[in-house]
């Protein structure tokens, strides 16, 4: 009998696919707000950059902290929309975070109050 072995990356991808498919079928009425989805994607991107050695652990931690604050704000905005000014401000900070993730520059975090 031939035993097949799958790579851990394949198994993780398979589990993520199954989990997202299950989540999609159970929450048709509650779609993820775009700013929250963007924050979740940023978290995954930070993890990828860390694993590939493009970020240090300290940089990744700082970026994840900023991302978590933004995600909390995004969820609050989605729960009770407070107007376009707050949404635009959040979008701008998410743009800055995207740039910081790609560049590894976390200096903006203390100056922009993310």
C-alpha positions as CSV (number, residue, x, y, z in Angstrom):
1,X,0.0,0.0,0.0
2,X,1.3,3.4,-1.0
3,X,1.0,6.1,1.6
4,X,0.7,9.7,0.4
5,X,2.3,12.5,2.4
6,X,1.1,16.1,1.9
7,X,3.2,19.1,2.8
8,X,2.2,21.1,5.8
9,X,1.6,24.1,3.5
10,X,-0.9,22.1,1.4
11,X,-2.7,20.9,4.5
12,X,-2.9,24.5,5.9
13,X,-4.2,25.8,2.6
14,X,-6.8,23.0,2.4
15,X,-7.9,23.7,6.0
16,X,-8.2,27.4,5.2
17,X,-10.2,26.7,2.1
18,X,-12.6,24.4,4.0
19,X,-12.9,27.0,6.8
20,X,-13.6,29.9,4.5
21,X,-16.1,27.8,2.5
22,X,-17.9,26.9,5.8
23,X,-17.9,30.5,6.9
24,X,-19.3,31.7,3.6
25,X,-22.2,29.2,3.8
26,X,-23.1,30.1,7.4
27,X,-22.9,33.9,7.1
28,X,-24.7,34.8,3.8
29,X,-26.6,37.5,5.6
30,X,-23.6,39.0,7.4
31,X,-20.9,39.9,4.8
32,X,-17.6,41.1,6.1
33,X,-17.3,44.8,5.7
34,X,-14.5,45.8,3.2
35,X,-12.3,47.6,5.8
36,X,-12.5,44.5,8.1
37,X,-11.7,42.2,5.2
38,X,-8.7,44.4,4.3
39,X,-7.4,44.3,7.8
40,X,-7.7,40.5,7.9
41,X,-5.8,40.3,4.6
42,X,-3.1,42.7,6.0
43,X,-2.7,40.4,9.0
44,X,-2.0,37.5,6.6
45,X,0.4,39.6,4.6
46,X,2.3,40.5,7.7
47,X,2.6,36.8,8.6
48,X,3.8,36.0,5.1
49,X,6.4,38.8,5.2
50,X,7.7,37.6,8.6
51,X,7.9,33.9,7.5
52,X,9.8,35.0,4.4
53,X,12.3,37.0,6.4
54,X,11.3,40.4,5.0
55,X,10.2,41.6,8.5
56,X,11.7,41.1,11.9
57,X,9.6,39.8,14.7
58,X,9.6,43.3,16.3
59,X,8.4,44.9,13.0
60,X,5.7,42.2,12.6
61,X,4.5,42.8,16.2
62,X,4.3,46.5,15.7
63,X,2.4,46.1,12.4
64,X,0.0,43.6,13.9
65,X,-0.7,45.9,16.8
66,X,-1.5,48.8,14.5
67,X,-3.6,46.4,12.3
68,X,-5.6,45.2,15.3
69,X,-6.4,48.8,16.3
70,X,-7.5,49.5,12.8
71,X,-9.6,46.4,12.6
72,X,-11.3,47.3,15.9
73,X,-12.1,50.7,14.4
74,X,-13.3,49.1,11.2
75,X,-15.7,46.9,13.1
76,X,-17.0,49.8,15.1
77,X,-17.6,51.8,11.9
78,X,-19.4,48.9,10.4
79,X,-21.6,48.4,13.5
80,X,-22.7,52.1,13.5
81,X,-21.5,54.0,10.5
82,X,-20.4,57.5,11.6
83,X,-19.9,59.1,8.2
84,X,-17.5,59.2,5.4
85,X,-14.8,61.3,7.2
86,X,-14.0,58.5,9.7
87,X,-14.1,55.8,6.9
88,X,-11.7,57.9,4.7
89,X,-9.4,58.4,7.6
90,X,-9.3,54.7,8.3
91,X,-8.7,53.9,4.7
92,X,-5.7,56.3,4.6
93,X,-4.2,54.6,7.7
94,X,-4.7,51.2,6.1
95,X,-2.9,52.6,3.0
96,X,0.0,53.6,5.2
97,X,0.0,50.2,6.9
98,X,0.1,48.5,3.5
99,X,3.1,50.6,2.6
100,X,4.8,49.8,6.0
101,X,4.2,46.0,5.5
102,X,5.8,46.1,2.1
103,X,8.7,48.4,3.1
104,X,9.3,47.1,6.7
105,X,9.3,50.7,7.9
106,X,7.4,50.9,11.2
107,X,8.5,54.4,12.1
108,X,5.2,55.9,10.9
109,X,3.3,54.0,13.6
110,X,4.3,56.4,16.4
111,X,3.8,59.5,14.3
112,X,0.5,58.7,12.7
113,X,-1.3,57.3,15.7
114,X,-2.3,54.1,14.1
